[in-house]
Amino acid sequence: MQVIARPLAPREIDHELVILIGSVAGFAIAAGWFALHLPWPICYFHALTGLPCLTCGATRSAIACVHSQFLTAFGWNPLAVIVYGGLALFDLYALVVVTTRARRLRAYFGLGEKRIVRTLAIILLLANWSYLLAHASKFNG
């Protein structure tokens, strides 16, 4: 893997700005949803099978994170907490590079490295789902 810091090229998509806007908008929509006391999202996989899906507990985990209850959040969905933390760090990076017009970090992977990253992502998803299945009783109550 090669990481390069370079200026944004002309007409290049500003990935940092797009992800920053998307994540802030998503947070604002979610906050507004719950502030208006709209109904909780329904997991159709859970409704049909009675089993937790890959993302079961992510909403409760996000709410616990917002309230700084990180151990509780981790108990609901460990991978979601890791993703939320990574997104928060990325948003800080994106805010800095977008506002200062600094060089952007770009990672380039070789073919073998891409395979390793994909395999690790699948292993993480399956490990998280295994955890959720092992703790399925908390999603049925």
MDAnalysis code that builds the backbone (N, CA, C; Angstrom):
import MDAnalysis as mda
import numpy as np

u = mda.Universe.empty(423, n_residues=141, atom_resindex=np.repeat(np.arange(141), 3), trajectory=True)
u.add_TopologyAttr("name", ["N", "CA", "C"] * 141)
u.add_TopologyAttr("resid", np.arange(1, 142))
u.add_TopologyAttr("resname", ["MET", "GLN", "VAL", "ILE", "ALA", "ARG", "PRO", "LEU", "ALA", "PRO", "ARG", "GLU", "ILE", "ASP", "HIS", "GLU", "LEU", "VAL", "ILE", "LEU", "ILE", "GLY", "SER", "VAL", "ALA", "GLY", "PHE", "ALA", "ILE", "ALA", "ALA", "GLY", "TRP", "PHE", "ALA", "LEU", "HIS", "LEU", "PRO", "TRP", "PRO", "ILE", "CYS", "TYR", "PHE", "HIS", "ALA", "LEU", "THR", "GLY", "LEU", "PRO", "CYS", "LEU", "THR", "CYS", "GLY", "ALA", "THR", "ARG", "SER", "ALA", "ILE", "ALA", "CYS", "VAL", "HIS", "SER", "GLN", "PHE", "LEU", "THR", "ALA", "PHE", "GLY", "TRP", "ASN", "PRO", "LEU", "ALA", "VAL", "ILE", "VAL", "TYR", "GLY", "GLY", "LEU", "ALA", "LEU", "PHE", "ASP", "LEU", "TYR", "ALA", "LEU", "VAL", "VAL", "VAL", "THR", "THR", "ARG", "ALA", "ARG", "ARG", "LEU", "ARG", "ALA", "TYR", "PHE", "GLY", "LEU", "GLY", "GLU", "LYS", "ARG", "ILE", "VAL", "ARG", "THR", "LEU", "ALA", "ILE", "ILE", "LEU", "LEU", "LEU", "ALA", "ASN", "TRP", "SER", "TYR", "LEU", "LEU", "ALA", "HIS", "ALA", "SER", "LYS", "PHE", "ASN", "GLY"])
u.atoms.positions = np.array([
    [0.849, -1.177, 0.000],
    [0.000, 0.000, 0.000],
    [0.891, 1.235, 0.000],
    [0.483, 2.187, -0.773],
    [1.227, 3.439, -0.858],
    [0.263, 4.577, -0.512],
    [0.653, 5.413, 0.447],
    [-0.158, 6.568, 0.834],
    [0.574, 7.820, 0.365],
    [-0.144, 8.650, -0.362],
    [0.443, 9.869, -0.927],
    [-0.396, 11.060, -0.492],
    [0.273, 12.138, -0.104],
    [-0.404, 13.404, 0.184],
    [-0.220, 14.294, -1.031],
    [-1.326, 14.687, -1.638],
    [-1.239, 15.512, -2.848],
    [-2.394, 16.491, -2.889],
    [-2.212, 17.590, -3.638],
    [-3.325, 18.535, -3.755],
    [-4.462, 17.924, -4.574],
    [-5.630, 18.447, -4.375],
    [-6.786, 18.010, -5.149],
    [-6.578, 18.428, -6.601],
    [-6.719, 17.482, -7.509],
    [-6.521, 17.769, -8.934],
    [-7.726, 18.536, -9.476],
    [-7.526, 19.310, -10.542],
    [-8.660, 20.018, -11.149],
    [-9.730, 19.017, -11.603],
    [-10.980, 19.330, -11.339],
    [-12.142, 18.525, -11.716],
    [-12.201, 17.161, -11.024],
    [-11.343, 16.954, -10.025],
    [-11.386, 15.710, -9.256],
    [-12.506, 15.810, -8.225],
    [-13.185, 14.713, -8.003],
    [-14.237, 14.695, -6.981],
    [-13.586, 14.893, -5.619],
    [-14.134, 15.798, -4.849],
    [-13.625, 16.071, -3.511],
    [-14.270, 15.076, -2.543],
    [-13.662, 13.890, -2.426],
    [-14.230, 12.820, -1.611],
    [-14.390, 13.240, -0.154],
    [-13.447, 13.996, 0.348],
    [-13.535, 14.439, 1.745],
    [-14.778, 15.293, 1.961],
    [-15.039, 16.218, 1.056],
    [-16.208, 17.091, 1.186],
    [-17.501, 16.289, 1.042],
    [-17.540, 15.376, 0.091],
    [-18.747, 14.574, -0.141],
    [-19.069, 13.728, 1.094],
    [-18.062, 13.045, 1.650],
    [-18.301, 12.194, 2.819],
    [-18.633, 13.039, 4.045],
    [-17.966, 14.178, 4.203],
    [-18.263, 15.065, 5.332],
    [-19.708, 15.552, 5.273],
    [-20.144, 16.023, 4.114],
    [-21.521, 16.506, 3.965],
    [-22.509, 15.361, 4.193],
    [-22.202, 14.198, 3.625],
    [-23.093, 13.048, 3.775],
    [-23.229, 12.599, 5.212],
    [-22.124, 12.546, 5.947],
    [-22.201, 12.073, 7.331],
    [-22.860, 13.110, 8.245],
    [-22.587, 14.382, 8.022],
    [-23.231, 15.425, 8.829],
    [-24.729, 15.469, 8.518],
    [-25.086, 15.331, 7.242],
    [-26.505, 15.311, 6.870],
    [-27.191, 14.084, 7.470],
    [-26.529, 12.944, 7.425],
    [-27.105, 11.730, 8.010],
    [-27.329, 11.869, 9.497],
    [-26.363, 12.456, 10.191],
    [-26.509, 12.690, 11.626],
    [-27.666, 13.649, 11.901],
    [-27.767, 14.717, 11.102],
    [-28.837, 15.701, 11.294],
    [-30.204, 15.078, 11.039],
    [-30.306, 14.246, 10.008],
    [-31.576, 13.579, 9.708],
    [-31.953, 12.627, 10.841],
    [-30.980, 11.843, 11.317],
    [-31.246, 10.908, 12.416],
    [-31.652, 11.661, 13.682],
    [-30.953, 12.748, 13.991],
    [-31.279, 13.535, 15.185],
    [-32.681, 14.126, 15.060],
    [-33.007, 14.631, 13.882],
    [-34.345, 15.178, 13.652],
    [-35.422, 14.110, 13.747],
    [-35.115, 12.931, 13.220],
    [-36.049, 11.799, 13.266],
    [-36.438, 11.477, 14.706],
    [-35.416, 11.361, 15.559],
    [-35.687, 11.010, 16.948],
    [-36.243, 12.190, 17.743],
    [-35.846, 13.413, 17.394],
    [-36.389, 14.583, 18.079],
    [-37.883, 14.737, 17.800],
    [-38.311, 14.322, 16.609],
    [-39.729, 14.396, 16.243],
    [-40.512, 13.173, 16.720],
    [-39.819, 12.259, 17.412],
    [-40.439, 11.036, 17.941],
    [-41.111, 10.204, 16.857],
    [-40.450, 10.137, 15.696],
    [-40.954, 9.289, 14.620],
    [-40.669, 7.831, 14.976],
    [-41.359, 6.884, 14.364],
    [-41.169, 5.476, 14.741],
    [-39.768, 4.968, 14.419],
    [-39.324, 3.997, 15.228],
    [-38.020, 3.382, 15.011],
    [-38.009, 2.676, 13.661],
    [-36.862, 2.641, 13.013],
    [-36.777, 1.886, 11.755],
    [-37.042, 0.394, 12.014],
    [-37.678, -0.250, 11.060],
    [-37.988, -1.672, 11.187],
    [-36.954, -2.475, 10.395],
    [-36.427, -3.517, 11.026],
    [-35.501, -4.425, 10.358],
    [-36.341, -5.582, 9.804],
    [-36.497, -5.628, 8.502],
    [-37.342, -6.656, 7.896],
    [-36.708, -8.047, 8.019],
    [-35.390, -8.133, 8.004],
    [-34.716, -9.424, 8.197],
    [-35.066, -9.979, 9.582],
    [-34.958, -9.140, 10.591],
    [-35.276, -9.564, 11.960],
    [-36.763, -9.893, 12.092],
    [-37.607, -9.100, 11.459],
    [-39.044, -9.342, 11.532],
    [-39.416, -10.686, 10.890],
    [-38.738, -11.053, 9.803],
    [-39.041, -12.302, 9.107],
    [-38.420, -13.523, 9.765],
    [-37.185, -13.392, 10.264],
    [-36.443, -14.556, 10.755],
    [-36.363, -14.637, 12.273],
    [-36.521, -13.517, 12.956],
    [-36.325, -13.487, 14.404],
    [-34.859, -13.419, 14.791],
    [-33.981, -13.363, 13.792],
    [-32.536, -13.290, 14.029],
    [-32.034, -11.881, 13.750],
    [-30.977, -11.464, 14.436],
    [-30.416, -10.142, 14.145],
    [-29.725, -10.127, 12.784],
    [-29.872, -9.024, 12.073],
    [-29.177, -8.862, 10.790],
    [-27.756, -8.370, 11.047],
    [-27.005, -8.139, 9.987],
    [-25.619, -7.671, 10.120],
    [-25.506, -6.337, 10.854],
    [-26.536, -5.521, 10.761],
    [-26.469, -4.187, 11.372],
    [-27.388, -4.024, 12.574],
    [-27.985, -5.121, 13.047],
    [-28.879, -5.012, 14.206],
    [-28.146, -4.371, 15.386],
    [-28.812, -3.459, 16.034],
    [-28.245, -2.770, 17.182],
    [-27.460, -1.522, 16.811],
    [-27.292, -1.254, 15.512],
    [-26.499, -0.091, 15.104],
    [-27.168, 1.224, 15.504],
    [-28.493, 1.272, 15.436],
    [-29.202, 2.493, 15.836],
    [-29.064, 2.716, 17.332],
    [-29.293, 1.666, 18.109],
    [-29.137, 1.786, 19.564],
    [-27.692, 2.098, 19.925],
    [-26.775, 1.514, 19.175],
    [-25.353, 1.770, 19.399],
    [-25.023, 3.247, 19.133],
    [-25.578, 3.786, 18.076],
    [-25.345, 5.204, 17.745],
    [-25.897, 6.113, 18.840],
    [-27.092, 5.786, 19.331],
    [-27.695, 6.597, 20.400],
    [-26.833, 6.530, 21.657],
    [-26.334, 5.342, 21.986],
    [-25.455, 5.204, 23.152],
    [-24.159, 5.996, 22.950],
    [-23.611, 5.986, 21.740],
    [-22.382, 6.754, 21.467],
    [-22.622, 8.248, 21.658],
    [-23.771, 8.736, 21.170],
    [-24.100, 10.160, 21.320],
    [-24.173, 10.543, 22.794],
    [-24.599, 9.594, 23.638],
    [-24.684, 9.837, 25.079],
    [-23.402, 9.428, 25.815],
    [-22.325, 9.198, 25.075],
    [-21.007, 8.820, 25.629],
    [-21.055, 7.525, 26.437],
    [-21.949, 6.633, 26.100],
    [-22.044, 5.322, 26.747],
    [-21.411, 4.285, 25.807],
    [-20.091, 4.357, 25.689],
    [-19.389, 3.584, 24.670],
    [-19.395, 2.081, 24.944],
    [-19.336, 1.669, 26.200],
    [-19.397, 0.233, 26.502],
    [-20.776, -0.334, 26.164],
    [-21.813, 0.414, 26.458],
    [-23.162, -0.007, 26.088],
    [-23.285, -0.068, 24.572],
    [-22.759, 0.930, 23.904],
    [-22.795, 0.962, 22.440],
    [-22.064, -0.245, 21.858],
    [-20.915, -0.563, 22.431],
    [-20.131, -1.703, 21.967],
    [-20.905, -3.003, 22.182],
    [-21.660, -3.081, 23.253],
    [-22.472, -4.263, 23.516],
    [-23.586, -4.456, 22.498],
    [-24.145, -3.361, 22.003],
    [-25.210, -3.462, 21.006],
    [-24.658, -3.891, 19.652],
    [-23.560, -3.288, 19.206],
    [-22.983, -3.634, 17.906],
    [-21.533, -3.160, 17.870],
    [-20.592, -4.060, 18.130],
    [-19.182, -3.666, 18.195],
    [-18.656, -3.035, 16.904],
    [-19.005, -3.621, 15.770],
    [-18.489, -3.094, 14.510],
    [-19.033, -1.701, 14.222],
    [-20.287, -1.452, 14.610],
    [-20.870, -0.128, 14.407],
    [-20.086, 0.930, 15.180],
    [-19.682, 0.613, 16.414],
    [-18.909, 1.566, 17.221],
    [-17.568, 1.876, 16.540],
    [-16.939, 0.846, 16.003],
    [-15.662, 1.046, 15.307],
    [-15.873, 1.916, 14.066],
    [-16.944, 1.652, 13.322],
    [-17.245, 2.451, 12.125],
    [-17.559, 3.892, 12.506],
    [-18.355, 4.088, 13.560],
    [-18.682, 5.453, 13.997],
    [-17.419, 6.209, 14.414],
    [-16.537, 5.529, 15.143],
    [-15.282, 6.169, 15.548],
    [-14.413, 6.514, 14.356],
    [-14.316, 5.599, 13.401],
    [-13.545, 5.867, 12.190],
    [-14.129, 7.015, 11.386],
    [-15.455, 7.049, 11.305],
    [-16.109, 8.138, 10.573],
    [-15.888, 9.474, 11.273],
    [-15.927, 9.482, 12.599],
    [-15.681, 10.729, 13.344],
    [-14.253, 11.227, 13.086],
    [-13.283, 10.318, 13.109],
    [-11.894, 10.709, 12.813],
    [-11.755, 11.195, 11.378],
    [-12.391, 10.491, 10.435],
    [-12.327, 10.916, 9.038],
    [-12.972, 12.294, 8.879],
    [-14.101, 12.532, 9.557],
    [-14.760, 13.839, 9.458],
    [-13.863, 14.962, 9.979],
    [-13.126, 14.703, 11.055],
    [-12.181, 15.718, 11.552],
    [-11.101, 16.003, 10.512],
    [-10.537, 14.936, 9.950],
    [-9.535, 15.084, 8.882],
    [-10.145, 15.861, 7.709],
    [-11.352, 15.471, 7.280],
    [-11.991, 16.110, 6.133],
    [-12.257, 17.585, 6.397],
    [-12.706, 17.911, 7.602],
    [-12.969, 19.309, 7.941],
    [-11.692, 20.142, 7.843],
    [-10.589, 19.582, 8.322],
    [-9.317, 20.308, 8.266],
    [-8.860, 20.502, 6.827],
    [-8.854, 19.433, 6.013],
    [-8.329, 19.575, 4.648],
    [-9.252, 20.396, 3.757],
    [-10.559, 20.324, 4.002],
    [-11.488, 21.111, 3.185],
    [-11.368, 22.592, 3.522],
    [-11.292, 22.921, 4.809],
    [-11.240, 24.336, 5.198],
    [-9.877, 24.964, 4.924],
    [-8.812, 24.188, 5.008],
    [-7.473, 24.751, 4.789],
    [-6.950, 24.512, 3.379],
    [-7.708, 23.764, 2.574],
    [-7.295, 23.399, 1.212],
    [-5.936, 22.690, 1.212],
    [-5.755, 21.884, 2.226],
    [-4.491, 21.147, 2.383],
    [-4.434, 19.970, 1.406],
    [-3.256, 19.354, 1.364],
    [-3.072, 18.156, 0.537],
    [-3.978, 17.043, 1.046],
    [-4.422, 16.208, 0.139],
    [-5.316, 15.111, 0.471],
    [-4.528, 13.803, 0.515],
    [-4.876, 12.978, 1.470],
    [-4.249, 11.665, 1.562],
    [-4.958, 10.713, 0.608],
    [-4.197, 9.999, -0.191],
    [-4.747, 9.005, -1.100],
    [-3.964, 7.716, -0.923],
    [-4.686, 6.623, -0.763],
    [-4.065, 5.310, -0.586],
    [-4.223, 4.519, -1.875],
    [-3.145, 3.896, -2.293],
    [-3.142, 3.067, -3.493],
    [-2.757, 1.653, -3.089],
    [-3.597, 0.678, -3.455],
    [-3.393, -0.711, -3.088],
    [-3.019, -1.532, -4.310],
    [-2.115, -2.478, -4.103],
    [-1.811, -3.452, -5.138],
    [-2.917, -4.497, -5.173],
    [-2.903, -5.356, -6.192],
    [-3.948, -6.362, -6.357],
    [-4.013, -7.309, -5.158],
    [-2.869, -7.780, -4.677],
    [-2.844, -8.670, -3.520],
    [-3.336, -7.974, -2.269],
    [-3.003, -6.704, -2.112],
    [-3.442, -5.937, -0.944],
    [-4.953, -5.714, -0.973],
    [-5.514, -5.498, -2.163],
    [-6.967, -5.343, -2.277],
    [-7.667, -6.620, -1.836],
    [-7.119, -7.758, -2.224],
    [-7.704, -9.041, -1.827],
    [-7.663, -9.210, -0.310],
    [-6.551, -8.825, 0.297],
    [-6.415, -8.929, 1.757],
    [-7.424, -8.026, 2.450],
    [-7.582, -6.802, 1.975],
    [-8.530, -5.857, 2.577],
    [-9.955, -6.387, 2.450],
    [-10.319, -6.921, 1.275],
    [-11.659, -7.484, 1.089],
    [-11.887, -8.671, 2.031],
    [-10.884, -9.541, 2.138],
    [-10.995, -10.702, 3.015],
    [-11.156, -10.275, 4.468],
    [-10.368, -9.299, 4.911],
    [-10.486, -8.797, 6.282],
    [-11.853, -8.168, 6.536],
    [-12.382, -7.450, 5.547],
    [-13.707, -6.839, 5.697],
    [-14.770, -7.918, 5.863],
    [-14.685, -8.978, 5.076],
    [-15.651, -10.077, 5.185],
    [-15.520, -10.762, 6.536],
    [-14.295, -10.984, 6.994],
    [-14.072, -11.613, 8.299],
    [-14.646, -10.746, 9.414],
    [-14.427, -9.431, 9.343],
    [-14.986, -8.522, 10.353],
    [-16.509, -8.566, 10.367],
    [-17.126, -8.536, 9.190],
    [-18.589, -8.592, 9.112],
    [-19.124, -9.898, 9.684],
    [-18.484, -11.020, 9.326],
    [-18.937, -12.316, 9.835],
    [-18.710, -12.447, 11.342],
    [-17.584, -11.931, 11.833],
    [-17.314, -11.972, 13.280],
    [-18.339, -11.131, 14.036],
    [-18.663, -9.960, 13.494],
    [-19.659, -9.100, 14.125],
    [-21.027, -9.771, 14.112],
    [-21.385, -10.379, 12.989],
    [-22.677, -11.048, 12.897],
    [-22.729, -12.236, 13.850],
    [-21.626, -12.957, 13.977],
    [-21.560, -14.075, 14.934],
    [-21.807, -13.568, 16.347],
    [-21.199, -12.439, 16.690],
    [-21.417, -11.831, 18.004],
    [-22.900, -11.492, 18.185],
    [-23.503, -10.876, 17.166],
    [-24.914, -10.495, 17.254],
    [-25.810, -11.718, 17.387],
    [-25.500, -12.777, 16.640],
    [-26.286, -14.011, 16.746],
    [-26.145, -14.637, 18.131],
    [-24.929, -14.577, 18.694],
    [-24.705, -15.142, 20.028],
    [-25.446, -14.360, 21.108],
    [-25.736, -13.101, 20.834],
    [-26.437, -12.244, 21.794],
    [-27.830, -11.891, 21.264],
    [-28.425, -12.780, 20.500],
    [-29.715, -12.508, 19.839],
    [-30.846, -12.223, 20.819],
    [-30.750, -12.742, 22.035],
    [-31.844, -12.558, 22.992],
    [-32.098, -11.078, 23.298],
    [-31.068, -10.240, 23.252],
    [-31.288, -8.819, 23.548],
    [-32.046, -8.115, 22.440],
    [-32.082, -8.699, 21.229],
    [-32.817, -8.085, 20.121],
    [-34.257, -8.569, 20.036],
    [-34.579, -9.582, 20.812],
    [-35.933, -10.142, 20.778],
    [-36.791, -9.637, 21.927],
    [-36.217, -8.815, 22.791],
    [-36.977, -8.366, 23.950],
    [-37.513, -6.999, 23.853],
])
